[in-house]
């Protein structure tokens, strides 16, 4: 396999630091590095946020866009020395798009945005890149603890507002995105969840399950540590069931079955779950985007957004190999 130069050396556009390998974010200034398929992911996010907010404003419904792993706002494109608008900026710019499309421009209930970021350096860049965007709140902290508090605050309002929640971690998250956190989201009415799932990350951690029975104490201890992360991610109450199923899966079917198992934890709350692999068209997606809703209109809009993205003939992952 021929390696691309971008995988060997990476220079941060923000601070100029040169890294021997392409990181997920610059450890000097916190700038997030976009990965393969990031632009496709952002296009899907934008294509859904726009009509969603337009409908909400037309109907006079207070609504929030919440980015639980917001990143740096501006991100560095994969393989190009250019900045891209990250998910917080896409969400914030939705206000301008709706204002340009809505017929009655005097209607209130414009979208409110809340951005959560745990890394202090990345959070600083997030503040700088979104400071001029109206109705945007930024919170530094672990979304596993911040997000439930935000939802409690929204639920305390006289008329509970609608919330569209986007969860886009690196891998399983650092710290991992807990199923307990997602359940707080899924149990709430007037809510939609859009989450990135790294099936490879899930499989790598799950691969330690057989070592829980190892006679090697160090190996067993390491397996217990990984499985603790796994329990947080899929839900400790499902660990026993998952471990039993994992041991019956053959090597070639683990990705599909792990994906289905994770989705089954969402469908118990939401009747509609849409799934698309990123990069679109790849035989081996890097990750999956999962969208959940109780609303038929939202389901149809997202189905159309995904179908349109697929029709564009997006470049598959294999192009980069």
N, C-alpha and C positions, 0 to 999 in steps of 0.2 A: 504494500500500500504506500503510495506516495504521500508524504506529509505536506500540508499547506504551511507556508511561512507563518501564517497567523497563529498556528498551533505551536510554533517553536519560540517565537518572540512576540511580545505584546507591549505596546507603548500606550500609556494612559493619555488620552486627549486632554484631560483636565489638568493634571499636575506634571505630566511628562515622564513619570517614572517608568523605567523599562523593566519588564518582568520576563524571567526565563521561560515561563509557560503562561498561557492565557488563563487568567483567574476568573472567578465568577464576579469579583469586584476588586478594585484597586485597594490594597491594604494600606496605602499611604493616605489617599484622599477619600476613598469610599465610593468612587464612581462605579456603577454597575456595568458589566460587560454583557452585551446582548449575546445570546447563543444562536445556534442554528434554529431557524423557524420563528424567531422572536417577532419579526415583522408580520408574519402571517397571524400570529397570536394577537398582536396589537390591532391588526386590521379587523379581526373578528370581534374583539372587544369594542372597538370604536363603532363598528357597523351595528352592534346591538345597543350600545348606550344611547346613540342618537335617537332612534325611533322610540325607545323606552321613555326617555325624558320628555320627548315631544308629546307622547300620549299622556303622561302624568301631568304635564303642565296644562294641556288642553282640558283635562278633566278636573283641574284644580286640586291635585293630590300632592301633599308634601312628600318629597322623596329624597333619599340619600344614596350616594354612591360611596361605598366604604372599601378602601384598598388596604387589606390587612398586612401585606408585605410590600409596602409601597416602593422601596428602593430609592434611587437618587433623583427621580424625576426625569431628568435627561439621562440617557444611557448611550454607551458607545456601540455603534453598529458592529455586527460580526463581519470581520474581514474588510471593513471600510473605515477610513479615518474621518467619520462623520458622526454627529450626534443625532439620536432619534428621540422623539417625544415618547417617554415611558408612560405606563398606565396612569399615574396621577395626573399628568398633563393632558392626556387624552380625556380623562374624566372631567377635568376642569374646563377644557375647551368645549365640552358638550353644551355649556350654557350659550356660548356664542353661536354655535350651529343651530340650536333650537330657536334662538332669537331671530336668526335669519330666515327660518322656515315657517314659524308660527304666524298665523294670519292676524290674530288679535295680540299685538305685541305688548299690550298693557296688562295682560294676564300675569298674576303673581305665581308663586310656587315654583320658582326656578330651583334647579338641583343644588343640593348642599353636598359637599365632599368632605370626607374624613380620611386622612392618610396616617397609617401606622407604620413605623419603622424602628427596628431595634438597634441597628448599628449606629453609634454616635457620629461617625464621620459621614456615613451615607445619609443620615438624617439631616446633617448640616447642609448638604447639597440639595436635599429635598426641599428644605426651607427656602434656599436661594432660588430654586427653579420654579417654585409655586407661590412665592411671597406676594406677587401682584395679581394673583387669581382671586376673585371675590368668592365669599362663602366657602372657603376652604380652611379646614382645621387640621393641624398636624400634631401628632402625639408620638413621643418616643417611648418605646417599650415593647414587651413581648405580647404579640397579638392574642396569645392564649389567655392572657389576663386582662388585656385592654379591651378586646372586642366584646366580651360579655358585659363589661361595665358600660360600654357605649350602647349596647342593646337595652340594658336596664334603663338607661337615661332616655332613650327614644320611647320606650314603653311607658315612661312616666308622663309623657305628653298627653294632653286631653284627647287628641285623636292620634292614635298610633300611626306614624308615618311608614311609608313603604321603604324598604332597604334592599339595595342590590349590593351584594358583598362579593368581592373579588379576592381570591386567595392564591397567590402565585409565589410559592417558596422556591429556594434552591434545593433540589432533591426532595427529601422528606421534610425539610425545614431545619433551621438551626437557631433555636431549639425546634424539635419536630412539631408539626401542626397536629395537635391532639384531637382525636375523634370526639372527646368530651366538648371541646370548643365548637366543633362543627355541629354537634347535636344541639347546643344552645342556639345556633343559627337556624337549624332545620326545624326546631320545635316552635319557632316564632312565626306567627302569621304575618302576611304582607312582606314576605322576604323571598329573595332569590339568591342562590349561591352559584358562583362560577369559580371553579377550582382547577388548578394544574396538578396532575398526578404523575409522578415519576414512577412508572411501573418497574423500571430497571432498579431504582433505589429500593423499592419494596421487595423485589426478588433478592437483591443482594443481602438485605437484612434478614429476610426469611430463610436464606440459605444456612443460617446458623442454628435453626430449629433442631436438626438432628443431633447437634453437639450438646444439647441440654442433657443428654443421657451419657455423655462421654465420661470415661473413667479418669481422663486427664483433668486434674483439678483446674489448671490454668485455662485449658480450652473450654471447660464447662463454665468457668467464671466469665470468660469473654462472651460466650454464647448467651449467658444470662443478661449481660449488659446490653447486647444487641436486641435481645428479645424484650427487654424492658422498653426500648425505643419502639419496637414493633407493637407492643401492647398499647402504648400511648397513641400510636398512629391509627390502628384499626379498632381500638377499644379493648380494654382489658377483659371485659365480659365476653369477648368473642375469641380470645386467644386459644382456648382449649379446642374449640371447634375448628379454628383456622389451622392449628398445628396438625390436627388429625387429617384434614383435607390436604394440606401441603405434602404430607408424606405419601399420598396416593397419586399425586400429579407427576406425569412423565415430563422429562426435560423439555420437549418441544411444545408442551401445552401450558407451561407455567405462566407465561405472559398473559395469555388470554384468560386463563382461569383466575389469576390474581386480580386482573382488571375487573372481571365479573364479580368476584367476591367483594371487592371494595365498593363497587356500584350498588351491590345488594344492601350494603349498609346505609345507602342514601335513599333508595327507593322505598324503604320502610317508612320514610317520612314524606317524601315527595313522589307523586305519581308519575311525573314526567322528568326523565333524565336523558339529555342529549350528550353524545360523546364523539370527539373527533381527535385523530392522531395528528401530532405535529412533528416534523413537517408534513403537510398534507400531501398525500400521494405516495408517501414512503412505505416500503414494505416493512420497515423497522422503525417506527416512530420513536423519537427521543422521549416524548412524554405525551400525555393525553389531556385534553380540556374537557371537563365535565360540567354541564350546566343543569341546574335543577330548578323546577318551578311547580307551582300548583295551578298556574294560570294557562289556559289554552292559547290565549293570544301571545303570551311570551314564548310558549313552545313553538308556535308557528313562525314567529319572527326569527328565533334562533335557528330553526330548521332551514329557513330561507337563507340566512346569513351563511350557514355552513355549506349549504348546497351551492351557493354562489361562489364561495371560496374554492370549492372542489372543481367547479366548472372552469375556473381560471387556469387550470393546469399548472398548479404551483410546482416549483422545482422540488423533486424528492431529495431525501437525505443522501441517497447514493451519489448525487452530483458532487458532494463535498469529500467523498472517500477516495 
